[in-house]
């Protein structure tokens, strides 16, 4: 009897954990906006273009950001292709696909905006 109860408890625990992981798993979504940097956001402080300011701030350690309406999302990625695309699109419209947590997007892909 104890073996059967133990097996049932283990199966029940696995089922609950499985349901919790499915419920908490977030789907990647697409976000559109202008590529900036986390330090400047929507308002660039350096003289020159938004692209030049973004690249300068990122070269000094700031993260890329996406300005979408009133929101500024910090973009997190180590993917060299995504970083190259963000650099190319600095100051321009882009679509970022990823998972948002608060005001940070874990970037899966980047493409030119429309």
DSSP file (Angstrom, degrees, kcal/mol; ACC not computed):
  #  RESIDUE AA STRUCTURE BP1 BP2  ACC     N-H-->O    O-->H-N    N-H-->O    O-->H-N    TCO  KAPPA ALPHA  PHI   PSI    X-CA   Y-CA   Z-CA
    1    1 A X     >        0   0    0      0, 0.0     4,-2.1     0, 0.0     5,-0.2   0.000 360.0 360.0 360.0 -41.8    0.0    0.0    0.0
    2    2 A X  H  >  +     0   0    0      1,-0.2     4,-2.4     2,-0.2     5,-0.2   0.862 360.0  53.5 -65.2 -35.0    2.8    2.4    0.8
    3    3 A X  H  > S+     0   0    0      2,-0.2     4,-2.5     1,-0.2    -1,-0.2   0.923 109.8  47.6 -65.1 -44.1    4.5    1.8   -2.5
    4    4 A X  H  > S+     0   0    0      2,-0.2     4,-2.3     1,-0.2    -2,-0.2   0.896 113.2  47.9 -63.3 -41.5    1.3    2.6   -4.4
    5    5 A X  H  X S+     0   0    0     -4,-2.1     4,-2.5     2,-0.2    -2,-0.2   0.892 111.5  50.7 -66.6 -40.5    0.7    5.8   -2.4
    6    6 A X  H  X S+     0   0    0     -4,-2.4     4,-2.4     2,-0.2    -2,-0.2   0.927 111.0  48.4 -62.3 -45.5    4.3    6.9   -2.9
    7    7 A X  H  X S+     0   0    0     -4,-2.5     4,-2.6     1,-0.2    -2,-0.2   0.913 111.6  49.9 -61.2 -43.3    4.0    6.3   -6.6
    8    8 A X  H  X S+     0   0    0     -4,-2.3     4,-2.6     1,-0.2    -1,-0.2   0.907 110.5  50.2 -61.8 -42.7    0.8    8.3   -6.7
    9    9 A X  H  X S+     0   0    0     -4,-2.5     4,-2.4     2,-0.2    -2,-0.2   0.901 111.2  48.3 -63.4 -41.9    2.4   11.2   -4.7
   10   10 A X  H  X S+     0   0    0     -4,-2.4     4,-2.4     2,-0.2    -2,-0.2   0.931 113.3  47.2 -64.9 -45.8    5.3   11.3   -7.2
   11   11 A X  H  X S+     0   0    0     -4,-2.6     4,-2.4     1,-0.2    -2,-0.2   0.902 112.2  50.2 -62.6 -41.4    3.0   11.3  -10.2
   12   12 A X  H  X S+     0   0    0     -4,-2.6     4,-2.4     2,-0.2    -1,-0.2   0.915 110.6  49.2 -63.4 -43.4    0.9   14.0   -8.6
   13   13 A X  H  X S+     0   0    0     -4,-2.4     4,-2.5     2,-0.2    -2,-0.2   0.902 111.3  49.7 -62.4 -42.1    3.9   16.1   -7.9
   14   14 A X  H  X S+     0   0    0     -4,-2.4     4,-2.4     2,-0.2    -2,-0.2   0.905 110.8  50.0 -64.4 -41.2    5.2   15.7  -11.5
   15   15 A X  H  X S+     0   0    0     -4,-2.4     4,-2.4     2,-0.2    -2,-0.2   0.923 111.6  47.8 -62.7 -44.9    1.8   16.6  -12.9
   16   16 A X  H  X S+     0   0    0     -4,-2.4     4,-2.4     2,-0.2    -2,-0.2   0.924 112.7  48.2 -64.0 -44.5    1.6   19.8  -10.7
   17   17 A X  H  X S+     0   0    0     -4,-2.5     4,-2.3     1,-0.2    -1,-0.2   0.895 111.2  51.6 -62.7 -39.9    5.1   20.8  -11.7
   18   18 A X  H  X S+     0   0    0     -4,-2.4     4,-1.9     2,-0.2    -2,-0.2   0.915 110.9  47.0 -62.9 -43.8    4.3   20.3  -15.3
   19   19 A X  H  X S+     0   0    0     -4,-2.4     4,-2.4     1,-0.2    -2,-0.2   0.892 111.9  51.0 -65.9 -39.5    1.2   22.4  -15.2
   20   20 A X  H  X S+     0   0    0     -4,-2.4     4,-2.1     1,-0.2    -2,-0.2   0.897 109.7  49.5 -65.3 -40.1    3.0   25.1  -13.3
   21   21 A X  H  X S+     0   0    0     -4,-2.3     4,-1.2     2,-0.2    -1,-0.2   0.875 112.1  48.1 -69.3 -35.2    5.8   25.2  -15.9
   22   22 A X  H  < S+     0   0    0     -4,-1.9    -2,-0.2     2,-0.2    -1,-0.2   0.914 113.0  48.5 -68.1 -42.0    3.3   25.4  -18.8
   23   23 A X  H  < S+     0   0    0     -4,-2.4    -2,-0.2     1,-0.2    -1,-0.2   0.855 116.0  42.7 -66.4 -35.3    1.4   28.2  -17.0
   24   24 A X  H  < S+     0   0    0     -4,-2.1     2,-0.3    -5,-0.2    -1,-0.2   0.620  87.3 106.7 -89.4 -12.3    4.5   30.2  -16.3
   25   25 A X     <  -     0   0    0     -4,-1.2     2,-0.4    -3,-0.2    -4,-0.0  -0.519  62.9-147.3 -68.2 126.8    6.1   29.7  -19.7
   26   26 A X        -     0   0    0     -2,-0.3     2,-0.3    73,-0.0    -2,-0.1  -0.768   7.2-128.6 -99.7 141.9    5.8   32.9  -21.6
   27   27 A X        -     0   0    0     -2,-0.4     2,-0.2     1,-0.1    71,-0.1  -0.610  27.2-107.4 -85.6 145.9    5.4   33.1  -25.4
   28   28 A X        -     0   0    0     -2,-0.3     2,-0.3    71,-0.1    71,-0.2  -0.522  42.2-171.8 -69.2 138.9    7.7   35.2  -27.5
   29   29 A X  E     -A   98   0A   0     69,-3.2    69,-2.6    -2,-0.2     2,-0.4  -0.838  22.7-111.6-127.0 165.4    5.9   38.2  -28.8
   30   30 A X  E     -A   97   0A   0     -2,-0.3     2,-0.4    67,-0.2    67,-0.2  -0.844  27.5-170.6-101.6 137.5    6.8   40.9  -31.3
   31   31 A X  E     -A   96   0A   0     65,-2.8    65,-3.2    -2,-0.4     2,-0.4  -0.991   6.1-156.5-127.2 133.0    7.4   44.5  -30.2
   32   32 A X  E     +A   95   0A   0     -2,-0.4     2,-0.3    63,-0.2    63,-0.2  -0.873  36.8  99.2-113.2 144.8    7.8   47.4  -32.6
   33   33 A X  E     -A   94   0A   0     61,-2.1    61,-3.0    -2,-0.4     2,-0.4  -0.961  68.7 -52.5 174.7-159.6    9.5   50.7  -32.0
   34   34 A X  E     -AB  93  67A   0     33,-2.2    33,-2.8    -2,-0.3     2,-0.4  -0.898  49.6-118.5-109.5 134.3   12.7   52.7  -32.5
   35   35 A X  E     +cB  90  66A   0     57,-2.5    56,-2.6    54,-0.5    31,-0.2  -0.580  53.0 140.8 -74.3 124.9   16.1   51.2  -31.6
   36   36 A X  E     - B   0  65A   0     29,-2.9    29,-2.3    -2,-0.4     2,-0.3  -0.515  48.6 -89.3-137.0-156.0   17.8   53.4  -28.9
   37   37 A X  E  >  - B   0  64A   0      4,-0.4     4,-2.9    27,-0.3    27,-0.3  -0.932  27.2-118.4-128.7 157.7   19.9   52.7  -25.8
   38   38 A X  T  4 S+     0   0    0     25,-3.1    26,-0.1    -2,-0.3    -1,-0.1   0.772 110.0  54.5 -67.0 -27.7   18.8   52.2  -22.2
   39   39 A X  T  4 S+     0   0    0     24,-0.3    -1,-0.2     1,-0.1    25,-0.1   0.924 121.2  26.6 -73.9 -43.6   20.6   55.3  -20.9
   40   40 A X  T >4 S+     0   0    0      1,-0.2     3,-1.6    -3,-0.1     2,-0.2   0.815  82.0 175.7 -89.8 -32.7   19.0   57.8  -23.3
   41   41 A X  T 3< S-     0   0    0     -4,-2.9    -4,-0.4     1,-0.3    -1,-0.2  -0.466  72.5 -14.8  63.4-125.9   15.7   56.1  -24.0
   42   42 A X  T 3  S+     0   0    0     -2,-0.2     2,-0.6     1,-0.2    -1,-0.3   0.662 132.3  62.8 -85.0 -17.5   13.6   58.4  -26.2
   43   43 A X  S <  S-     0   0    0     -3,-1.6     2,-0.3     7,-0.0    -1,-0.2  -0.905  71.9-154.4-118.5 108.1   15.6   61.5  -25.6
   44   44 A X        -     0   0    0     -2,-0.6     6,-0.0     1,-0.1    -2,-0.0  -0.617   6.2-167.2 -82.4 135.4   19.2   61.5  -26.8
   45   45 A X        +     0   0    0     -2,-0.3     2,-0.2     2,-0.1    -1,-0.1   0.690  60.5  84.9 -95.3 -22.6   21.6   63.9  -25.0
   46   46 A X  S    S-     0   0    0      1,-0.1     7,-0.1     3,-0.1    -2,-0.1  -0.497  84.6-107.2 -82.5 150.2   24.6   63.8  -27.3
   47   47 A X  S    S+     0   0    0     -2,-0.2     2,-0.2     5,-0.1    -1,-0.1  -0.375  83.5  44.7 -68.4 156.8   24.8   66.0  -30.4
   48   48 A X  S    S-     0   0    0      4,-0.1     2,-0.0    -2,-0.1     0, 0.0  -0.600 100.7 -25.6 104.3-169.2   24.4   64.3  -33.7
   49   49 A X     >  -     0   0    0     -2,-0.2     4,-2.3     1,-0.1     5,-0.2  -0.276  56.2-112.3 -79.3 164.7   21.8   61.8  -34.9
   50   50 A X  H  > S+     0   0    0      1,-0.2     4,-2.6     2,-0.2    41,-0.2   0.871 119.5  54.3 -61.2 -37.4   19.9   59.3  -32.7
   51   51 A X  H  > S+     0   0    0     39,-0.2     4,-2.5     2,-0.2    -1,-0.2   0.923 108.5  47.3 -64.1 -44.7   21.9   56.5  -34.4
   52   52 A X  H  > S+     0   0    0      2,-0.2     4,-2.3     1,-0.2    -2,-0.2   0.914 113.8  47.7 -63.5 -42.9   25.2   58.1  -33.5
   53   53 A X  H  X S+     0   0    0     -4,-2.3     4,-2.7     2,-0.2     5,-0.2   0.929 111.8  50.2 -64.0 -45.3   24.2   58.7  -29.9
   54   54 A X  H  X S+     0   0    0     -4,-2.6     4,-2.5     1,-0.2     5,-0.2   0.941 112.4  46.3 -58.6 -49.0   22.8   55.1  -29.5
   55   55 A X  H  X S+     0   0    0     -4,-2.5     4,-2.2     1,-0.2    -1,-0.2   0.890 112.9  50.1 -63.0 -39.5   26.0   53.6  -30.9
   56   56 A X  H  X S+     0   0    0     -4,-2.3     4,-0.9    -5,-0.2    -1,-0.2   0.925 112.5  46.3 -65.3 -44.4   28.2   55.8  -28.7
   57   57 A X  H  <>S+     0   0    0     -4,-2.7     5,-2.4     1,-0.2     3,-0.5   0.900 112.9  49.5 -66.3 -40.1   26.2   55.0  -25.5
   58   58 A X  H ><5S+     0   0    0     -4,-2.5     3,-1.7     1,-0.2    -1,-0.2   0.885 106.8  55.5 -65.8 -37.5   26.3   51.2  -26.3
   59   59 A X  H 3<5S+     0   0    0     -4,-2.2    -1,-0.2     1,-0.3    -2,-0.2   0.748 106.5  52.9 -66.5 -20.6   30.0   51.3  -26.9
   60   60 A X  T 3<5S-     0   0    0     -4,-0.9    -1,-0.3    -3,-0.5    -2,-0.2   0.296 134.5 -84.7 -97.2   8.7   30.3   52.8  -23.4
   61   61 A X  T < 5S+     0   0    0     -3,-1.7    -3,-0.2     1,-0.3    -2,-0.1   0.335  83.7 132.8 112.5  -8.4   28.3   50.0  -21.8
   62   62 A X      < -     0   0    0     -5,-2.4    -1,-0.3    -6,-0.1     2,-0.2  -0.378  53.5-120.8 -71.2 156.8   24.7   50.9  -22.2
   63   63 A X        -     0   0    0      1,-0.1   -25,-3.1    -2,-0.1   -24,-0.3  -0.632  29.1 -99.4 -92.9 155.2   22.3   48.2  -23.4
   64   64 A X  E     -B   37   0A   0     11,-0.4    11,-2.9   -27,-0.3   -27,-0.3  -0.375  44.1-165.9 -65.4 155.4   20.2   48.6  -26.6
   65   65 A X  E     -BD  36  74A   0    -29,-2.3   -29,-2.9     9,-0.3     2,-0.5  -0.936  18.7-135.4-140.0 162.0   16.6   49.6  -26.0
   66   66 A X  E     -BD  35  73A   0      7,-2.5     7,-2.7    -2,-0.3     2,-0.7  -0.986  13.8-152.9-121.7 120.2   13.4   49.7  -27.9
   67   67 A X  E     +BD  34  72A   0    -33,-2.8   -33,-2.2    -2,-0.5     2,-0.5  -0.842  20.6 172.9 -94.7 113.6   11.2   52.8  -27.6
   68   68 A X  E >   - D   0  71A   0      3,-2.5     3,-2.1    -2,-0.7     2,-0.3  -0.909  61.0 -56.9-126.2 101.4    7.6   51.8  -28.2
   69   69 A X  T 3  S-     0   0    0     -2,-0.5   -36,-0.0     1,-0.3     0, 0.0  -0.512 121.2 -17.5  64.0-125.0    5.2   54.6  -27.6
   70   70 A X  T 3  S+     0   0    0     -2,-0.3     2,-0.3    -3,-0.1    -1,-0.3   0.482 122.1  91.8 -88.7  -4.5    5.7   55.8  -24.0
   71   71 A X  E <   -D   68   0A   0     -3,-2.1    -3,-2.5   -30,-0.0     2,-0.5  -0.693  55.9-161.7 -97.4 144.6    7.6   52.6  -23.0
   72   72 A X  E     -D   67   0A   0     -2,-0.3     2,-0.5    -5,-0.2    -5,-0.2  -0.966  12.0-164.2-122.6 112.3   11.3   52.0  -23.2
   73   73 A X  E     -D   66   0A   0     -7,-2.7    -7,-2.5    -2,-0.5     2,-0.4  -0.831  15.5-135.3 -97.4 129.2   12.3   48.3  -23.1
   74   74 A X  E     -De  65 104A   0     29,-2.8    31,-2.8    -2,-0.5     2,-0.5  -0.698  23.5-136.7 -78.0 134.0   15.8   47.3  -22.3
   75   75 A X  E     - e   0 105A   0    -11,-2.9     2,-0.5    -2,-0.4   -11,-0.4  -0.842  16.7-164.7-101.4 123.9   17.0   44.6  -24.8
   76   76 A X  E     + e   0 106A   0     29,-2.9    31,-2.2    -2,-0.5     2,-0.3  -0.926  28.5 129.5-109.3 121.2   18.9   41.6  -23.5
   77   77 A X        -     0   0    0     -2,-0.5    31,-0.1    29,-0.2    -2,-0.0  -0.939  38.7-168.9-164.5 148.5   20.8   39.4  -25.9
   78   78 A X        +     0   0    0     -2,-0.3     2,-0.4    29,-0.2    -1,-0.1   0.315  56.6 121.6-112.2   0.2   24.2   37.8  -26.3
   79   79 A X     >  -     0   0    0     28,-0.2     4,-2.4     1,-0.2     5,-0.2  -0.528  55.5-151.7 -70.1 119.2   23.4   36.7  -29.9
   80   80 A X  H  > S+     0   0    0     -2,-0.4     4,-2.2     1,-0.2    -1,-0.2   0.840  94.3  53.4 -63.5 -34.7   26.0   38.4  -32.2
   81   81 A X  H  > S+     0   0    0      2,-0.2     4,-2.1     1,-0.2    -1,-0.2   0.917 110.6  45.9 -66.2 -43.4   23.5   38.4  -35.1
   82   82 A X  H  > S+     0   0    0      2,-0.2     4,-2.4     1,-0.2    -2,-0.2   0.898 112.8  50.5 -66.1 -40.8   20.9   40.2  -33.1
   83   83 A X  H  X S+     0   0    0     -4,-2.4     4,-2.3     2,-0.2    -2,-0.2   0.897 110.3  49.9 -64.2 -39.7   23.4   42.7  -31.8
   84   84 A X  H  X S+     0   0    0     -4,-2.2     4,-2.3     2,-0.2    -1,-0.2   0.895 111.3  49.0 -64.6 -40.1   24.7   43.4  -35.3
   85   85 A X  H  X S+     0   0    0     -4,-2.1     4,-2.1     2,-0.2    -2,-0.2   0.893 110.3  50.6 -67.6 -39.8   21.1   44.0  -36.5
   86   86 A X  H  < S+     0   0    0     -4,-2.4     4,-0.3     2,-0.2    -2,-0.2   0.903 110.8  49.6 -63.3 -41.0   20.4   46.3  -33.5
   87   87 A X  H >< S+     0   0    0     -4,-2.3     3,-1.0     1,-0.2    -2,-0.2   0.921 111.5  48.9 -62.4 -44.2   23.6   48.3  -34.4
   88   88 A X  H 3< S+     0   0    0     -4,-2.3    -1,-0.2     1,-0.2    -2,-0.2   0.860 115.7  43.7 -62.6 -37.2   22.5   48.5  -38.0
   89   89 A X  T >< S+     0   0    0     -4,-2.1     3,-2.8    -5,-0.1   -54,-0.5   0.288  78.6 143.4 -95.7   9.7   19.0   49.7  -37.0
   90   90 A X  B <  S+c   35   0A   0     -3,-1.0   -39,-0.2    -4,-0.3   -54,-0.2  -0.265  77.9  10.5 -52.6 129.0   20.1   52.2  -34.4
   91   91 A X  T 3  S+     0   0    0    -56,-2.6    -1,-0.3     1,-0.3     2,-0.2   0.445 115.5  97.6  81.1   0.3   17.8   55.2  -34.5
   92   92 A X  S <  S-     0   0    0     -3,-2.8   -57,-2.5   -42,-0.1    -1,-0.3  -0.713  83.5 -85.0-118.6 168.0   15.4   53.4  -36.9
   93   93 A X  E     +A   34   0A   0    -59,-0.2    20,-2.2    -2,-0.2     2,-0.3  -0.465  53.5 168.0 -70.4 141.9   12.2   51.5  -36.6
   94   94 A X  E     -AF  33 112A   0    -61,-3.0   -61,-2.1    18,-0.3     2,-0.5  -0.972  33.8-132.2-149.5 160.7   12.5   47.8  -35.8
   95   95 A X  E     -AF  32 111A   0     16,-3.0    16,-2.3    -2,-0.3     2,-0.5  -0.989  23.0-165.6-117.9 124.1   10.5   44.8  -34.8
   96   96 A X  E     -AF  31 110A   0    -65,-3.2   -65,-2.8    -2,-0.5     2,-0.5  -0.930   3.9-158.0-111.5 129.2   12.0   42.8  -31.9
   97   97 A X  E     +AF  30 109A   0     12,-2.6    11,-3.5    -2,-0.5    12,-1.8  -0.920  42.5  95.0-107.1 131.1   10.7   39.3  -31.1
   98   98 A X  E    S-AF  29 107A   0    -69,-2.6   -69,-3.2    -2,-0.5     2,-0.5  -0.978  71.7 -65.2 176.3-169.5   11.3   38.0  -27.6
   99   99 A X  E     - F   0 106A   0      7,-1.6     7,-2.9    -2,-0.3     2,-0.4  -0.924  42.0-146.5-110.8 123.5    9.9   37.5  -24.1
  100  100 A X  E     - F   0 105A   0     -2,-0.5     2,-0.4     5,-0.2     5,-0.2  -0.725  16.6-179.8 -92.8 136.5    9.2   40.6  -22.0
  101  101 A X  E >  S- F   0 104A   0      3,-3.0     3,-1.5    -2,-0.4     2,-0.4  -0.933  70.1 -49.8-130.1 107.3    9.6   40.6  -18.2
  102  102 A X  T 3  S-     0   0    0     -2,-0.4    -2,-0.0     1,-0.2   -29,-0.0  -0.523 124.1 -19.2  65.0-122.5    8.7   44.0  -16.9
  103  103 A X  T 3  S+     0   0    0     -2,-0.4   -29,-2.8    -3,-0.1     2,-0.4   0.059 121.5  88.9-106.3  23.8   10.6   46.5  -18.9
  104  104 A X  E <   -eF  74 101A   0     -3,-1.5    -3,-3.0   -31,-0.2     2,-0.5  -0.974  58.3-157.1-123.3 136.0   13.2   44.1  -20.3
  105  105 A X  E     -eF  75 100A   0    -31,-2.8   -29,-2.9    -2,-0.4     2,-1.0  -0.958  13.1-143.7-112.9 125.1   12.9   42.0  -23.5
  106  106 A X  E     -eF  76  99A   0     -7,-2.9    -7,-1.6    -2,-0.5     2,-0.2  -0.790  35.0-134.1 -82.7 104.8   14.9   38.8  -23.9
  107  107 A X  E     + F   0  98A   0    -31,-2.2    -9,-0.3    -2,-1.0   -28,-0.2  -0.405  38.8 167.4 -75.9 130.1   15.6   39.1  -27.6
  108  108 A X  E    S-     0   0A   0    -11,-3.5     2,-0.3     1,-0.4   -10,-0.2   0.735  71.7  -6.5-102.3 -39.8   15.1   36.2  -29.9
  109  109 A X  E     - F   0  97A   0    -12,-1.8   -12,-2.6   -27,-0.1    -1,-0.4  -0.988  54.9-151.9-155.8 160.1   15.3   38.1  -33.3
  110  110 A X  E     + F   0  96A   0     -2,-0.3     2,-0.3   -14,-0.2   -14,-0.2  -0.999  17.6 171.0-136.3 135.6   15.4   41.6  -34.7
  111  111 A X  E     - F   0  95A   0    -16,-2.3   -16,-3.0    -2,-0.4     2,-0.1  -0.960  42.3 -84.8-140.4 161.2   14.2   42.8  -38.1
  112  112 A X  E     - F   0  94A   0     -2,-0.3   -18,-0.3   -18,-0.2     2,-0.0  -0.384  49.0-123.3 -63.7 139.5   13.7   46.2  -39.8
  113  113 A X              0   0    0    -20,-2.2   -20,-0.1   -80,-0.1   -18,-0.1  -0.252 360.0 360.0 -79.3 170.8   10.4   47.8  -38.9
  114  114 A X              0   0    0    -20,-0.1    -1,-0.1    -2,-0.0    -2,-0.0   0.399 360.0 360.0-106.8 360.0    7.8   48.9  -41.4
